[in-house]
Amino acid sequence: MKTQIVEKIRKSYSLLKKKSSIINGVSYYPECEHKSKTEILKDQLFFIWKYGNYEPFYFTYGFDRSEMTRDRMTSEYLIPSDKFQAKINHLNNRPPGFIYSSRVITADKFYFNVFLERFGIPTPSMYCYIKDKQILYYDNQFIIDPQKSTSEQLKQLFSYDMDAFCKPSSGQLGNGAFALKVQDSKIYTDGKLSSVDKLIDVLFSANYLVQKRIYQHPTMNTLCDSTINSIRLQTVMTKEGEVVPFGALLRIGRKGSSVDNWAKGGVLVGIDMEKGKLMETGFLKPKFGASMKEHPDTKVIFKNFEIPYYKEAEKKAIELHKRLYRSHSVGWDIAITENGPMFIEGNGLWEISGIQAVQGGMKKQIEKYFTVL
């Protein structure tokens, strides 16, 4: 107890030292009446003494609005989010009613790809998987000499034309991911001319999955055509074994980027799950800006933008989660192609901050589905 108090005093002192960077955030709700800087500072000190830390998404959640009393903030929103992630991790690694979890299937993108293909769920085709500087898998459409070194085998592989996307098999937040194109023996990474030796160096730096590139539905292309703009849909398994959708948003990339992740500057927009349409406001992560009603590059208005095949995507996510019956909750990343939804990833450790930013406080729903069973 004494240690906790000392830590809270330390964090309060730290907050006061760097208060200008914490209380001078840009409002995501500029049209509303706002609290004074003193009130914001008091709120953040309150969070430290109640929860052990200040709230990094204070402005994203709109806590700077005068209408957001402390009672409302604490009763409607889950604070702090890191403790909720610990709970997600606990429930997915020690699923109720089971000794072992299925978390490894979603945590490893190679396993996830194999799992989905076995059940006939649309997912990007795999060209190859490089693990520990060895080729663990490659598509048999390529002719590779198994007697050669891994580097020589990869040089043979990348002598074929391909339109691909590369990502670490256990990566998060879009880190290490890049587009790859091989055409007429020339190699391009994220649109820039490279060399096979540089490419191999990157692929040897982690365990890399090389997949066939997805081409999204033309409607989704209008939002941003340099990235796959994916649905992030959470599903959760109830005590009775029923799988239910739990919040949805659309991640939209920015011009020149190859990923749509919020952590890389992408825009999050809430999805009206009944209608399969976007809500009114898009949100950037705090260090990239604030909110907007239209895409900052393409100027497409978000409100009532209809997502093709949304209900089909939701239905397939529920179906897939039932097959991952040892997972308590999953955050699905789903692309929309001309032929329907395609599942890119399943995340067993997903963040609540994005979904609360776009959908509002979700504490009541969280308490309903995420109690320790």
C-alpha positions in Angstrom: 0.0 0.0 0.0 2.8 2.4 0.9 4.6 1.6 -2.4 1.4 2.4 -4.3 1.1 5.8 -2.6 4.7 6.6 -3.3 4.2 5.7 -7.0 1.1 7.9 -7.2 3.0 10.8 -5.7 5.8 10.3 -8.2 3.3 10.2 -11.1 1.5 13.3 -9.8 4.8 15.1 -9.6 5.7 14.0 -13.1 2.3 15.1 -14.4 2.8 18.6 -12.9 6.3 18.8 -14.5 5.0 18.0 -18.0 1.5 19.3 -17.6 1.6 21.6 -20.7 1.9 18.6 -23.0 -1.0 16.8 -21.3 -3.5 19.6 -20.7 -3.0 21.4 -24.0 -4.3 18.6 -26.3 -6.3 19.4 -29.4 -10.1 18.8 -28.8 -11.8 16.1 -30.8 -15.1 18.0 -30.2 -14.3 21.6 -31.1 -18.0 22.5 -31.4 -18.6 21.8 -27.7 -18.1 23.8 -24.5 -14.8 22.8 -22.9 -13.3 22.6 -19.4 -10.6 25.0 -18.3 -6.9 23.8 -18.2 -7.1 23.8 -14.4 -10.1 21.4 -14.6 -8.3 19.1 -17.0 -5.3 19.0 -14.8 -7.4 18.2 -11.8 -9.1 15.4 -13.8 -5.8 13.9 -14.7 -4.6 14.0 -11.1 -7.9 12.3 -10.1 -7.2 9.5 -12.6 -3.7 9.0 -11.1 -5.0 8.7 -7.6 -8.0 6.5 -8.6 -6.4 4.3 -11.2 -2.6 4.7 -10.9 -2.0 6.7 -14.1 -3.3 9.7 -16.1 -5.6 9.0 -19.1 -3.6 9.2 -22.4 -6.9 9.2 -24.4 -8.4 12.0 -22.4 -9.0 14.2 -25.4 -9.8 11.4 -27.8 -12.6 10.3 -25.5 -13.9 13.9 -25.3 -13.3 14.2 -21.6 -12.4 17.8 -22.1 -16.0 18.6 -22.8 -17.8 20.4 -19.9 -20.6 17.8 -19.9 -18.1 15.0 -19.0 -18.3 14.9 -15.2 -16.0 12.5 -13.3 -19.0 10.4 -12.5 -19.9 10.1 -16.2 -16.3 9.4 -17.3 -15.8 6.6 -14.7 -19.3 5.0 -15.1 -19.4 5.1 -19.0 -15.8 4.5 -20.0 -13.3 1.8 -19.2 -10.3 3.4 -17.5 -7.4 2.5 -17.7 -7.2 0.5 -20.9 -4.0 -1.4 -20.0 -5.8 -3.2 -17.2 -8.5 -4.3 -19.6 -5.8 -5.6 -22.0 -4.4 -7.7 -19.1 -8.0 -9.1 -18.6 -8.3 -9.9 -22.3 -4.9 -11.6 -22.2 -6.0 -13.6 -19.1 -9.3 -14.8 -20.5 -7.8 -15.7 -23.9 -4.8 -17.6 -22.4 -6.9 -19.3 -19.7 -10.2 -19.7 -21.4 -13.1 -20.6 -19.2 -13.8 -24.4 -19.3 -10.5 -25.3 -21.1 -7.0 -26.1 -20.0 -5.4 -24.8 -23.1 -6.1 -21.7 -25.3 -6.2 -21.3 -29.1 -4.4 -18.0 -28.8 -1.4 -19.3 -30.7 -3.5 -19.6 -33.9 -4.3 -15.9 -33.9 -0.9 -14.8 -32.5 1.0 -16.5 -35.3 -0.1 -15.3 -38.8 1.3 -18.4 -40.5 -0.8 -20.7 -38.3 -3.8 -18.4 -38.8 -3.5 -18.6 -42.6 -3.3 -22.4 -42.5 -6.3 -22.6 -40.1 -8.5 -20.4 -42.3 -7.5 -22.2 -45.5 -8.5 -25.5 -44.0 -12.0 -24.2 -43.3 -12.4 -22.5 -46.6 -12.5 -19.0 -45.1 -11.3 -16.4 -47.6 -7.8 -15.2 -46.6 -4.8 -14.0 -48.6 -2.9 -16.8 -50.4 0.5 -17.6 -49.1 3.6 -17.4 -51.3 6.1 -18.4 -48.7 7.0 -18.3 -45.0 10.5 -17.6 -43.8 11.3 -18.6 -40.2 14.7 -18.4 -38.5 16.2 -17.7 -41.9 14.8 -20.9 -43.4 12.0 -21.3 -45.9 9.4 -23.2 -43.9 6.8 -23.1 -46.6 6.5 -22.0 -50.3 3.8 -22.4 -52.9 4.5 -25.2 -55.3 3.9 -23.0 -58.3 7.5 -21.9 -57.8 10.4 -24.1 -58.7 13.2 -23.9 -56.1 16.3 -26.1 -55.7 16.2 -27.5 -52.2 20.0 -28.2 -52.3 20.8 -24.5 -52.5 21.2 -22.2 -49.5 18.2 -20.3 -48.3 19.5 -17.1 -49.8 19.9 -18.8 -53.2 16.4 -20.3 -52.9 14.9 -16.9 -52.2 16.7 -15.5 -55.2 15.1 -18.2 -57.3 11.7 -17.4 -55.7 12.0 -13.7 -56.3 12.9 -14.2 -59.9 9.2 -14.9 -60.5 6.8 -12.0 -61.0 4.6 -11.4 -58.0 2.4 -8.8 -56.4 2.7 -9.4 -52.7 2.5 -8.1 -49.2 5.1 -9.0 -46.5 4.6 -8.9 -42.7 6.3 -10.4 -39.6 4.3 -13.5 -38.6 4.0 -12.2 -35.0 4.1 -8.4 -35.7 1.6 -5.8 -34.4 0.5 -2.3 -35.3 1.7 -2.6 -38.9 5.4 -2.7 -37.8 7.7 -4.2 -40.4 4.9 -4.6 -43.0 5.5 -3.6 -46.6 4.2 -4.0 -50.2 6.4 -6.1 -52.5 6.3 -6.2 -56.3 8.5 -8.2 -58.6 8.2 -7.5 -62.3 10.7 -8.3 -65.1 13.3 -9.2 -62.5 13.0 -5.8 -60.8 12.1 -5.6 -57.1 10.0 -2.8 -55.6 9.3 -2.4 -51.9 6.5 0.1 -51.1 6.8 1.3 -54.6 10.6 2.0 -54.5 13.2 0.2 -56.5 15.3 -2.2 -54.3 17.5 -5.2 -54.8 17.0 -8.9 -54.0 19.9 -8.8 -51.5 18.3 -5.9 -49.5 14.9 -7.7 -49.6 16.5 -10.9 -48.2 18.2 -8.9 -45.4 14.8 -7.6 -44.4 13.1 -11.0 -44.6 15.9 -12.5 -42.4 15.4 -9.8 -39.8 12.2 -11.5 -38.5 9.9 -14.4 -39.3 8.2 -13.1 -42.4 5.1 -14.1 -44.2 4.9 -13.3 -48.0 1.3 -13.3 -49.2 -0.5 -12.5 -52.4 -1.6 -8.9 -52.4 -5.3 -8.2 -51.9 -7.3 -5.9 -54.1 -10.2 -4.4 -52.3 -13.7 -3.5 -53.5 -13.8 -0.3 -55.7 -16.1 1.3 -53.1 -13.4 0.9 -50.4 -10.8 2.2 -52.8 -12.5 5.6 -52.9 -11.6 6.1 -49.2 -7.9 5.5 -49.8 -6.4 3.5 -52.7 -2.9 3.0 -51.3 -4.0 0.8 -48.4 -6.4 -2.0 -47.7 -9.0 -0.2 -45.6 -10.0 -3.0 -43.2 -12.9 -3.6 -40.8 -11.8 -4.2 -37.1 -14.6 -6.2 -35.6 -14.5 -7.6 -32.1 -16.4 -10.8 -31.2 -16.8 -12.3 -27.8 -17.9 -15.7 -26.5 -20.5 -15.5 -23.8 -20.8 -17.8 -20.7 -23.4 -19.8 -22.7 -21.0 -20.4 -25.6 -22.8 -17.9 -27.9 -20.5 -15.6 -30.1 -21.7 -12.0 -30.3 -20.3 -9.0 -32.2 -18.8 -6.4 -29.8 -18.1 -3.1 -31.5 -16.9 -2.4 -35.0 -14.9 0.3 -36.8 -13.2 0.9 -40.1 -9.5 1.6 -40.4 -8.6 3.9 -43.3 -5.1 4.6 -44.5 -3.5 7.8 -45.5 -2.1 8.8 -48.9 1.3 7.3 -49.5 1.0 4.7 -46.7 0.9 1.0 -47.2 -0.9 0.2 -43.9 -4.1 1.4 -42.4 -3.1 1.1 -38.7 -4.1 3.8 -36.3 -0.6 3.7 -34.8 0.8 4.6 -38.3 -1.5 7.6 -38.9 -4.6 5.9 -40.1 -8.1 7.1 -39.5 -10.7 5.2 -37.3 -14.4 5.6 -38.1 -17.1 3.8 -36.1 -19.5 1.5 -37.9 -23.2 1.4 -37.3 -23.4 -2.4 -37.0 -27.2 -2.5 -37.7 -26.9 -0.6 -41.0 -23.3 -1.5 -42.0 -22.6 2.2 -42.6 -20.0 4.6 -41.2 -20.7 7.0 -38.4 -20.1 10.7 -38.7 -16.7 11.3 -37.3 -13.2 9.9 -38.0 -10.5 9.9 -35.3 -6.7 10.1 -35.6 -4.4 8.9 -32.8 -3.5 11.9 -30.6 0.0 12.4 -32.1 -1.3 12.6 -35.6 -4.2 15.1 -35.1 -7.8 15.0 -33.9 -11.1 14.4 -35.6 -12.7 15.1 -39.0 -16.0 14.5 -40.9 -14.3 13.6 -44.1 -11.1 11.8 -45.2 -8.3 14.4 -45.1 -6.8 13.2 -48.4 -9.7 11.9 -50.6 -12.4 14.2 -49.0 -14.9 11.3 -48.9 -17.6 12.1 -46.3 -17.8 9.4 -43.6 -21.5 9.7 -42.5 -23.6 7.0 -44.0 -20.8 5.6 -46.2 -22.0 2.1 -46.9 -19.5 -0.8 -46.5 -20.1 -3.5 -49.0 -20.7 -7.0 -47.6 -20.6 -5.8 -44.0 -23.3 -8.2 -42.7 -21.6 -11.1 -44.5 -18.3 -10.1 -42.8 -20.0 -10.1 -39.4 -21.6 -13.4 -40.0 -18.4 -15.1 -41.1 -16.5 -13.6 -38.1 -19.1 -15.3 -35.8 -18.8 -18.5 -37.7 -15.0 -18.4 -37.5 -14.9 -17.6 -33.8 -17.1 -20.6 -33.1 -14.3 -22.7 -34.6 -11.8 -20.9 -32.4 -13.9 -22.0 -29.4 -11.0 -21.7 -26.9 -10.7 -18.0 -27.6 -12.8 -15.7 -25.4 -12.6 -12.7 -27.6 -11.0 -11.9 -31.0 -10.4 -8.6 -32.8 -10.8 -9.4 -36.5 -9.2 -7.5 -39.4 -11.3 -8.0 -42.4 -10.8 -6.7 -46.0 -13.7 -6.2 -48.4 -13.0 -7.4 -51.9 -15.3 -7.5 -55.0 -16.2 -11.1 -54.0 -16.9 -10.4 -50.4 -15.0 -10.3 -47.0 -11.5 -11.6 -46.7 -10.0 -12.3 -43.3 -6.5 -10.8 -42.9 -5.8 -11.4 -39.1 -7.3 -12.4 -35.9 -6.0 -10.6 -32.8 -6.2 -12.1 -29.3 -4.9 -9.0 -27.7 -6.7 -6.0 -29.0 -7.1 -2.4 -27.7 -10.3 -0.9 -26.3 -9.1 2.7 -26.8 -9.9 2.8 -30.6 -13.4 1.3 -30.2 -14.3 3.6 -27.3 -13.0 6.6 -29.2 -15.4 5.9 -32.1 -18.3 4.3 -30.4 -18.3 6.1 -27.0 -18.0 4.6 -23.6 -18.4 0.8 -23.5 -17.9 0.0 -19.8 -21.3 -1.5 -19.3 -20.9 -3.9 -22.3 -17.4 -4.8 -21.1 -18.6 -5.6 -17.6 -21.3 -7.8 -19.1 -19.0 -9.9 -21.3 -15.5 -9.6 -19.7 -16.0 -10.5 -16.1 -13.7 -13.3 -15.0 -15.8 -16.4 -15.5 
